[in-house]
Amino acid sequence: MRKLFLSVLALGFAAAVSAQSIVDNAIIPVSVNVNTIMRMNVTSGGNIEFAFNTINDYTNGIVNSSRYDTKFTVASSVKFDVTMVTEDANLVGSDNSSNTINLDLVGFKITNSGTATPSTFQENWTNLGAATGTGISIVQAEGGDASANVYTINWACGVPSQGAGTGNTMLAANAKPDRYSTNIFLTLTAQ
């Protein structure tokens, strides 16, 4: 009887073991790490200098030409905004810092030569005085690589039709001889 009982118990145990399904689980973590990429690069025209040497320069100003262009590119993984702000409220003399010229004499506008179409950009002539304080937004665009976001700041000085405003000539400014300057900061931020 004992053998019969052990045999039945063994069969019952074998049936119970074979009745249980085998479960094998594997966990595969999947994650996506997104980092914001934002790069701005001034590729040419990082130093603009207007030299007033003739009466014609004083009365008519110095019009924009490729010599007075600043080119920059933006590579961004997100929508972006480029703002321009001046370091000083005026152009300041280097020989005598009490000599100043109004920033309104300098005009600028932005042209786009990349393949991206910005949502807004400063495509009309305005004067540099608009970039004082908190500054002015000059480009707002979708993200893209540096070949898609290529911009040029066209500069002019003392030209009323190119941002200086009516009557804003170097002759009317009556500026003392000096080398006047200020720094312009371009800031790239995510929208």
Backbone hydrogen bonds, N-H to C=O, Kabsch-Sander energy under -0.5 kcal/mol:
donor,donor_aa,acceptor,acceptor_aa,energy
5,F,1,M,-2.8
6,L,2,R,-2.3
7,S,3,K,-2.3
8,V,4,L,-2.6
9,L,5,F,-2.6
10,A,6,L,-2.5
11,L,7,S,-2.5
12,G,8,V,-2.7
13,F,9,L,-2.5
14,A,10,A,-2.5
15,A,11,L,-2.4
16,A,12,G,-2.3
17,V,13,F,-2.5
18,S,14,A,-2.3
19,A,15,A,-1.4
20,Q,16,A,-0.8
20,Q,17,V,-0.6
23,V,21,S,-0.5
28,I,26,A,-0.5
34,V,32,V,-0.7
35,N,33,N,-0.6
38,M,36,T,-0.5
39,R,75,A,-2.9
41,N,73,T,-2.3
43,T,41,N,-0.8
43,T,71,K,-1.9
44,S,71,K,-1.4
52,F,50,F,-0.6
53,N,51,A,-0.9
58,Y,54,T,-1.8
59,T,55,I,-2.6
60,N,56,N,-3.0
61,G,56,N,-0.5
61,G,57,D,-1.8
62,I,157,C,-3.1
63,V,61,G,-0.6
68,Y,65,S,-2.1
69,D,66,S,-1.0
70,T,153,I,-2.2
71,K,44,S,-2.2
71,K,69,D,-0.5
72,F,151,Y,-2.8
73,T,41,N,-2.3
74,V,149,N,-2.0
75,A,39,R,-2.8
76,S,144,G,-2.6
77,S,37,I,-2.4
80,F,141,A,-2.7
81,D,189,T,-2.5
82,V,139,V,-2.9
83,T,81,D,-0.5
83,T,187,T,-2.4
84,M,136,I,-2.8
85,V,185,F,-2.1
86,T,131,A,-2.2
87,E,183,N,-2.6
91,L,101,I,-3.0
92,V,181,S,-2.4
93,G,99,N,-3.1
94,S,179,R,-1.8
99,N,96,N,-2.3
100,T,98,S,-0.5
101,I,91,L,-2.2
103,L,89,A,-0.6
105,L,102,N,-1.7
106,V,103,L,-1.9
107,G,105,L,-0.5
107,G,156,A,-2.5
108,F,126,T,-2.7
109,K,154,N,-1.4
110,I,122,Q,-3.5
111,T,152,T,-2.5
113,S,111,T,-0.5
113,S,150,V,-2.5
114,G,150,V,-1.0
115,T,147,S,-0.7
116,A,148,A,-2.5
119,S,140,Q,-1.4
120,T,140,Q,-1.8
122,Q,138,I,-2.2
123,E,121,F,-2.3
126,T,108,F,-2.1
128,L,103,L,-0.8
128,L,106,V,-3.1
130,A,127,N,-1.9
131,A,128,L,-2.1
132,T,129,G,-1.4
134,T,132,T,-0.5
135,G,132,T,-1.7
136,I,84,M,-2.4
138,I,82,V,-3.1
139,V,82,V,-1.4
140,Q,120,T,-2.9
141,A,80,F,-2.0
144,G,76,S,-2.0
148,A,145,D,-1.1
149,N,145,D,-1.5
150,V,148,A,-0.7
151,Y,72,F,-3.0
151,Y,149,N,-0.5
152,T,111,T,-2.5
153,I,70,T,-3.4
154,N,109,K,-2.9
154,N,152,T,-0.7
155,W,68,Y,-2.6
155,W,153,I,-0.5
156,A,107,G,-2.0
157,C,62,I,-2.2
158,G,105,L,-3.3
162,Q,159,V,-1.9
163,G,160,P,-0.7
164,A,159,V,-1.8
165,G,160,P,-1.0
168,N,165,G,-2.0
169,T,167,G,-1.6
170,M,58,Y,-0.5
171,L,58,Y,-2.1
173,A,169,T,-1.5
174,N,170,M,-1.0
174,N,171,L,-0.7
175,A,170,M,-0.7
180,Y,178,D,-0.7
181,S,92,V,-1.9
185,F,85,V,-3.3
186,L,184,I,-0.5
187,T,83,T,-2.5
187,T,185,F,-0.5
189,T,81,D,-2.5
189,T,187,T,-0.5
191,Q,79,K,-2.2
